[in-house]
Amino acid sequence: MLTEALIWLTIARIAHMILPFRHFIKVYGVVNQSSPQSVGQDISFLASGICTSIMRVAAVLPFETRCLPQSFAAQMMLSRRRISTTTYLGVHKDRKQRYSGISGSVAHAWVRVGEKIVIGGDTASDFTPVAQYSRSE
């Protein structure tokens, strides 16, 4: 899974750099749809393993892969295994933070499988979702 994570993170980084956002976002699925809230324990375990691989690879890459490339890689890897996902895009809840960006990101992306946020969950509660994209397999 580490090699696959490396490939998808690299593709995501390149696509994010050269494609307009409106084209890049199309791979996330159907806008304003949501995947099922419940999944089996085996699916949840597999999704967690995939996302752990993505985070491990992202930590050692020589280029930056923040939440958007990580959510893209997760979406692709989970989709290949026919696991339904919902990807959320959000803006920071704190208006001052949203406009200054001093202490971090003003926007964030995170991925949910079932009830669990598998990528980007560490700071997702600081952000208000403004769009969601679902891929149901």
C-alpha positions in Angstrom: 0.0 0.0 0.0 2.9 2.4 0.6 3.9 2.3 -3.1 0.3 2.9 -4.2 0.1 5.8 -1.7 3.3 7.3 -3.2 1.9 7.1 -6.7 -1.4 8.7 -5.8 0.2 11.4 -3.7 2.5 12.3 -6.6 -0.3 12.3 -9.1 -2.4 14.5 -6.8 0.5 17.0 -6.2 1.1 17.3 -10.0 -2.6 17.6 -10.8 -3.1 20.1 -8.1 -0.3 22.3 -9.5 -1.3 22.2 -13.2 -5.1 21.7 -13.3 -7.7 24.4 -12.5 -9.4 23.5 -9.2 -12.8 23.1 -11.0 -11.3 20.2 -13.0 -9.3 18.7 -10.2 -12.3 18.5 -7.9 -14.4 16.5 -10.4 -12.7 13.2 -9.4 -14.1 13.5 -5.9 -17.6 12.4 -7.0 -21.1 13.7 -6.9 -21.5 17.1 -5.3 -23.7 17.5 -2.2 -24.2 13.7 -1.8 -23.2 11.6 1.2 -21.9 8.1 1.4 -23.5 5.6 3.9 -22.9 6.3 7.6 -22.4 2.7 8.5 -19.8 0.2 7.1 -18.6 -3.1 8.2 -15.7 -3.5 10.6 -13.5 -5.0 7.9 -14.1 -2.0 5.6 -13.3 0.4 8.4 -10.1 -1.5 9.2 -9.0 -1.5 5.6 -9.8 2.2 5.2 -7.8 3.1 8.3 -4.8 1.1 6.9 -4.9 2.8 3.6 -5.0 6.2 5.2 -2.2 5.4 7.6 -0.1 4.4 4.5 -0.9 7.8 2.9 0.1 9.7 6.0 3.3 7.8 6.4 4.3 8.4 2.8 3.3 12.0 2.9 5.5 12.6 5.9 8.7 11.6 4.0 8.1 13.0 0.5 10.5 15.7 -0.7 7.5 17.8 -1.7 4.5 19.1 0.3 1.3 17.1 0.3 -1.2 18.6 2.6 -4.9 17.8 3.1 -6.1 18.1 -0.5 -3.5 15.8 -2.1 -4.0 13.4 0.8 -7.8 13.4 0.4 -7.3 12.8 -3.3 -5.0 9.8 -2.7 -7.4 8.4 -0.1 -10.4 8.8 -2.4 -8.6 7.0 -5.3 -7.2 4.2 -3.1 -10.5 3.6 -1.4 -12.5 3.8 -4.6 -10.3 1.2 -6.2 -11.3 -1.2 -3.4 -15.0 -0.2 -3.9 -15.2 1.6 -0.6 -17.7 4.5 -0.5 -16.4 7.8 0.7 -17.5 11.4 1.3 -14.9 14.1 0.9 -15.6 17.4 2.7 -14.1 20.8 1.8 -14.3 23.4 4.5 -13.3 26.9 5.6 -12.0 27.8 9.1 -14.7 28.6 11.6 -12.8 31.5 13.1 -13.3 34.5 10.8 -10.1 36.1 11.9 -8.2 32.9 11.0 -10.1 32.6 7.7 -8.8 35.9 6.5 -5.4 36.1 8.1 -4.2 32.5 7.8 -1.5 33.3 10.4 -1.6 30.1 12.4 -2.3 27.6 9.6 -4.8 26.7 6.9 -7.8 28.8 6.0 -9.3 25.8 4.1 -9.2 22.1 4.7 -10.2 18.7 3.1 -11.1 15.5 4.9 -12.5 12.1 4.0 -15.1 10.1 5.8 -15.7 6.3 5.5 -18.8 5.3 7.4 -18.9 7.3 10.6 -15.1 7.7 10.8 -13.0 10.5 9.4 -10.0 8.6 7.9 -8.0 11.6 6.5 -7.8 15.1 7.8 -9.8 14.4 11.0 -7.2 15.9 13.4 -8.4 19.4 12.5 -11.7 18.9 10.8 -13.7 20.1 13.8 -12.1 23.6 13.3 -13.6 23.9 9.8 -17.2 24.4 8.5 -18.0 22.2 5.5 -18.9 24.2 2.4 -19.0 21.3 0.0 -19.1 17.6 0.1 -18.5 15.0 -2.6 -19.5 11.4 -2.5 -18.2 8.3 -4.3 -20.4 5.3 -3.8 -19.0 2.1 -5.1 
